[in-house]
Amino acid sequence: METELGASPEVQLLMAVAAVAAFWMFIWKTKNERRATRLIKWIWENHPEAWERLPWLYRNVLRERGLDEIARRDAIPDPYFRHEYEQFRPSQKYIVAAALIAGTAILLIFVGTSFLGWRW
């Protein structure tokens, strides 16, 4: 059964799922980066020594991992930091979930078009 676009309904559905998951991932990634930036700015202003003790890579490239490292070491015993970090942490799980959903949908499209006779 073909539609006007020539693609199987399965392919259309999975493409929509992948697109929604990718959009969801983008939204959560943007929110996560904003939270991380605010928290890093707060650390620079209130606890610069904790940030300076991190390796160069964590301070300049993998800043979110730098926050994870500070929390793991318990380098800042401030309740504000703990509270903000706890809000930052779960959004990383949503990003990974969205990436897995999008990747699975694309993989299913590949399997369907290669072995099940679905059409683009």
C-alpha positions as CSV (number, residue, x, y, z in Angstrom):
1,M,0.0,0.0,0.0
2,E,1.6,3.2,-1.2
3,T,0.7,6.8,-0.4
4,E,1.1,9.9,-2.5
5,L,4.6,10.3,-1.3
6,G,5.5,6.8,-2.5
7,A,6.7,5.9,1.0
8,S,5.3,3.0,3.0
9,P,3.1,4.0,6.0
10,E,5.6,2.3,8.3
11,V,8.5,4.5,6.9
12,Q,6.4,7.6,7.3
13,L,5.4,6.8,10.8
14,L,9.0,6.0,11.8
15,M,10.3,9.1,10.2
16,A,7.8,11.2,12.2
17,V,8.9,9.4,15.4
18,A,12.5,10.1,14.6
19,A,11.8,13.7,13.8
20,V,9.8,14.3,17.0
21,A,12.5,12.5,19.1
22,A,15.3,14.6,17.5
23,F,13.3,17.8,18.2
24,W,12.7,16.7,21.8
25,M,16.4,16.0,22.2
26,F,17.2,19.5,20.8
27,I,14.8,21.2,23.3
28,W,16.2,19.3,26.3
29,K,19.8,19.9,25.2
30,T,19.1,23.6,24.9
31,K,17.5,23.7,28.4
32,N,20.4,21.6,29.8
33,E,23.0,24.0,28.4
34,R,21.2,27.0,29.8
35,R,21.1,25.4,33.2
36,A,24.7,24.4,33.0
37,T,25.8,27.9,31.9
38,R,23.9,29.5,34.8
39,L,25.4,27.1,37.3
40,I,28.9,27.5,36.0
41,K,28.5,31.3,36.2
42,W,27.4,30.9,39.8
43,I,30.4,28.7,40.5
44,W,32.8,31.2,38.9
45,E,31.4,34.0,41.1
46,N,31.1,32.1,44.4
47,H,33.6,29.2,44.3
48,P,36.2,29.9,41.6
49,E,38.7,27.6,43.2
50,A,36.5,24.6,42.7
51,W,36.2,25.4,38.9
52,E,40.0,26.1,38.6
53,R,40.9,22.7,40.1
54,L,39.2,20.9,37.2
55,P,41.3,19.7,34.3
56,W,41.4,22.0,31.3
57,L,39.2,19.8,29.2
58,Y,36.4,19.9,31.7
59,R,36.6,23.6,32.2
60,N,36.7,24.5,28.5
61,V,35.2,21.7,26.4
62,L,33.2,19.3,28.5
63,R,31.7,21.8,30.9
64,E,28.8,19.6,31.8
65,R,31.2,16.8,32.8
66,G,33.0,19.4,34.9
67,L,29.8,20.0,36.9
68,D,29.4,16.2,37.3
69,E,33.0,16.0,38.6
70,I,32.5,18.9,41.1
71,A,29.3,17.2,42.4
72,R,31.0,13.8,42.6
73,R,33.9,15.2,44.6
74,D,31.5,17.2,46.7
75,A,33.8,20.2,46.2
76,I,31.1,22.7,46.9
77,P,29.1,22.0,50.0
78,D,26.5,24.7,49.2
79,P,22.8,23.7,49.3
80,Y,22.2,26.1,46.3
81,F,24.7,24.2,44.2
82,R,23.2,20.8,45.2
83,H,19.7,22.0,44.3
84,E,20.6,23.4,40.9
85,Y,22.7,20.4,40.1
86,E,19.8,18.1,41.0
87,Q,17.6,20.0,38.5
88,F,20.4,19.8,35.8
89,R,21.1,16.1,36.1
90,P,17.7,14.5,35.1
91,S,17.6,16.4,31.8
92,Q,20.7,14.5,30.6
93,K,18.6,11.3,30.9
94,Y,15.9,12.8,28.7
95,I,18.5,13.7,26.1
96,V,19.9,10.1,26.0
97,A,16.3,8.7,25.8
98,A,15.4,10.9,22.9
99,A,18.6,9.9,21.1
100,L,17.9,6.2,21.6
101,I,14.3,6.6,20.3
102,A,15.5,8.5,17.2
103,G,18.3,6.0,16.5
104,T,16.0,3.0,17.0
105,A,13.4,4.5,14.6
106,I,16.1,5.1,11.9
107,L,17.5,1.6,12.4
108,L,13.9,0.2,12.0
109,I,13.5,2.1,8.8
110,F,16.8,0.6,7.5
111,V,15.7,-2.9,8.4
112,G,12.3,-2.4,7.0
113,T,13.5,-1.0,3.6
114,S,16.3,-3.6,3.3
115,F,14.5,-6.8,4.4
116,L,10.7,-6.2,4.7
117,G,10.0,-4.5,1.4
118,W,9.1,-1.1,2.8
119,R,9.5,1.7,0.2
120,W,10.9,5.2,0.5
